[in-house]
Each structure stands twice: as C-alpha cells, then as structure tokens.
C-alpha cells in the first residue's frame, strides 16, 4: 500500500516472520494511527531492500504488530515517496 499521508514506512510483524527478519533496532517513539489510537512500534529496520517493478529501494521501516487478515504487509509512506521522487 502507498499512503501519502503516512509519515513513516511500516512493515507488519507477520511479514517480518514470513521473510525471517528477526532483528531490528529499538524504537523510542510512539505513532498516532489513522483511527487516533497511539501505538508503540516493536522496532525499526534500517536499509531494508524492497524490489518494486525491478527497481530496488533501500528503505527504513517501522515494525508494527497489526492484526491479520485485514492488515497490510507493507505500507510505503511519505519517506519512500520523497526518496523516489514519485508524484
């Protein structure tokens, strides 16, 4: 999902488990979600390689525990949009 309103890129913990990503840095901030709830991320991953349409991007993502099945695997927010210069 691409969300031009999100201030961070987000990866679901379930996606991390499926990709066998087990290590991330501690996260010292809280996020306000679209429904106005506040959550503390599980961690922060720097320089995660993401391939989109044969282009590889290194992004930083916040790891969140999101409920499945309605949760998205990866959300690309404004940081990704800015670095890729997509309009």
Short mmCIF file of the C-alpha atoms (twelve columns), coordinates in Angstrom:
data_MODEL
# 
_entry.id   MODEL 
# 
loop_
_atom_site.group_PDB 
_atom_site.id 
_atom_site.type_symbol 
_atom_site.label_atom_id 
_atom_site.label_alt_id 
_atom_site.label_comp_id 
_atom_site.label_asym_id 
_atom_site.label_seq_id 
_atom_site.Cartn_x 
_atom_site.Cartn_y 
_atom_site.Cartn_z 
_atom_site.pdbx_PDB_model_num 
ATOM 1  C CA . UNK A 1  0.000  0.000   0.000   1 
ATOM 2  C CA . UNK A 2  1.245  3.515   -0.793  1 
ATOM 3  C CA . UNK A 3  -0.052 6.134   1.644   1 
ATOM 4  C CA . UNK A 4  0.921  9.751   1.041   1 
ATOM 5  C CA . UNK A 5  -0.450 10.647  4.482   1 
ATOM 6  C CA . UNK A 6  1.839  8.334   6.431   1 
ATOM 7  C CA . UNK A 7  4.939  9.895   7.970   1 
ATOM 8  C CA . UNK A 8  6.684  6.515   8.161   1 
ATOM 9  C CA . UNK A 9  7.079  3.329   6.151   1 
ATOM 10 C CA . UNK A 10 5.529  0.393   8.024   1 
ATOM 11 C CA . UNK A 11 6.058  -3.356  7.893   1 
ATOM 12 C CA . UNK A 12 3.771  -5.820  9.635   1 
ATOM 13 C CA . UNK A 13 5.406  -8.195  12.142  1 
ATOM 14 C CA . UNK A 14 3.690  -11.079 10.335  1 
ATOM 15 C CA . UNK A 15 5.525  -10.070 7.151   1 
ATOM 16 C CA . UNK A 16 8.813  -9.987  9.086   1 
ATOM 17 C CA . UNK A 17 8.111  -13.504 10.347  1 
ATOM 18 C CA . UNK A 18 7.375  -14.753 6.823   1 
ATOM 19 C CA . UNK A 19 10.577 -13.162 5.494   1 
ATOM 20 C CA . UNK A 20 12.542 -14.472 8.501   1 
ATOM 21 C CA . UNK A 21 13.505 -10.966 9.606   1 
ATOM 22 C CA . UNK A 22 14.201 -11.353 13.305  1 
ATOM 23 C CA . UNK A 23 16.415 -8.410  14.192  1 
ATOM 24 C CA . UNK A 24 15.587 -4.726  14.372  1 
ATOM 25 C CA . UNK A 25 16.636 -1.717  16.383  1 
ATOM 26 C CA . UNK A 26 14.765 -0.449  19.411  1 
ATOM 27 C CA . UNK A 27 12.178 2.207   18.700  1 
ATOM 28 C CA . UNK A 28 11.790 5.025   21.229  1 
ATOM 29 C CA . UNK A 29 8.807  6.813   19.747  1 
ATOM 30 C CA . UNK A 30 5.058  6.246   19.571  1 
ATOM 31 C CA . UNK A 31 2.867  6.509   16.471  1 
ATOM 32 C CA . UNK A 32 -0.596 8.004   16.172  1 
ATOM 33 C CA . UNK A 33 -2.640 5.817   13.872  1 
ATOM 34 C CA . UNK A 34 -5.326 6.958   11.419  1 
ATOM 35 C CA . UNK A 35 -8.014 5.984   13.946  1 
ATOM 36 C CA . UNK A 36 -6.295 8.316   16.508  1 
ATOM 37 C CA . UNK A 37 -5.049 5.427   18.670  1 
ATOM 38 C CA . UNK A 38 -1.433 5.523   19.819  1 
ATOM 39 C CA . UNK A 39 0.877  2.511   19.421  1 
ATOM 40 C CA . UNK A 40 4.476  1.804   20.263  1 
ATOM 41 C CA . UNK A 41 6.336  0.139   17.382  1 
ATOM 42 C CA . UNK A 42 8.119  -3.147  18.005  1 
ATOM 43 C CA . UNK A 43 11.223 -1.795  16.315  1 
ATOM 44 C CA . UNK A 44 12.873 -0.052  13.415  1 
ATOM 45 C CA . UNK A 45 14.631 -1.657  10.448  1 
ATOM 46 C CA . UNK A 46 17.155 0.449   8.548   1 
ATOM 47 C CA . UNK A 47 18.087 -0.225  4.919   1 
ATOM 48 C CA . UNK A 48 15.545 -2.900  4.098   1 
ATOM 49 C CA . UNK A 49 15.807 -3.847  0.412   1 
ATOM 50 C CA . UNK A 50 12.428 -3.669  -1.339  1 
ATOM 51 C CA . UNK A 51 12.035 -4.554  -5.022  1 
ATOM 52 C CA . UNK A 52 9.240  -2.808  -6.911  1 
ATOM 53 C CA . UNK A 53 8.909  -3.251  -10.677 1 
ATOM 54 C CA . UNK A 54 12.513 -4.452  -10.985 1 
ATOM 55 C CA . UNK A 55 13.837 -1.435  -9.049  1 
ATOM 56 C CA . UNK A 56 15.482 -1.962  -5.668  1 
ATOM 57 C CA . UNK A 57 14.960 0.603   -2.929  1 
ATOM 58 C CA . UNK A 58 16.569 0.692   0.495   1 
ATOM 59 C CA . UNK A 59 14.062 1.966   2.997   1 
ATOM 60 C CA . UNK A 60 13.704 2.318   6.742   1 
ATOM 61 C CA . UNK A 61 10.551 0.744   8.129   1 
ATOM 62 C CA . UNK A 62 8.782  0.727   11.467  1 
ATOM 63 C CA . UNK A 63 7.744  -2.754  12.649  1 
ATOM 64 C CA . UNK A 64 4.170  -2.918  13.960  1 
ATOM 65 C CA . UNK A 65 2.059  -5.786  15.219  1 
ATOM 66 C CA . UNK A 66 -1.052 -5.426  13.057  1 
ATOM 67 C CA . UNK A 67 -3.990 -7.773  13.216  1 
ATOM 68 C CA . UNK A 68 -4.393 -10.141 10.275  1 
ATOM 69 C CA . UNK A 69 -6.066 -10.781 7.890   1 
ATOM 70 C CA . UNK A 70 -7.112 -7.182  7.237   1 
ATOM 71 C CA . UNK A 71 -3.656 -5.778  7.943   1 
ATOM 72 C CA . UNK A 72 -1.340 -4.842  5.103   1 
ATOM 73 C CA . UNK A 73 2.117  -6.461  4.743   1 
ATOM 74 C CA . UNK A 74 3.974  -3.219  3.879   1 
ATOM 75 C CA . UNK A 75 2.961  0.423   3.779   1 
ATOM 76 C CA . UNK A 76 5.088  2.874   1.836   1 
ATOM 77 C CA . UNK A 77 4.648  6.382   3.197   1 
ATOM 78 C CA . UNK A 78 5.987  9.848   2.505   1 
ATOM 79 C CA . UNK A 79 9.645  8.921   3.214   1 
ATOM 80 C CA . UNK A 80 9.573  6.463   0.302   1 
ATOM 81 C CA . UNK A 81 7.656  8.839   -1.939  1 
ATOM 82 C CA . UNK A 82 10.192 11.598  -1.277  1 
ATOM 83 C CA . UNK A 83 13.288 9.476   -1.934  1 
ATOM 84 C CA . UNK A 84 11.848 8.057   -5.157  1 
ATOM 85 C CA . UNK A 85 10.617 11.439  -6.334  1 
ATOM 86 C CA . UNK A 86 7.260  9.955   -7.282  1 
ATOM 87 C CA . UNK A 87 4.429  12.385  -7.961  1 
# 
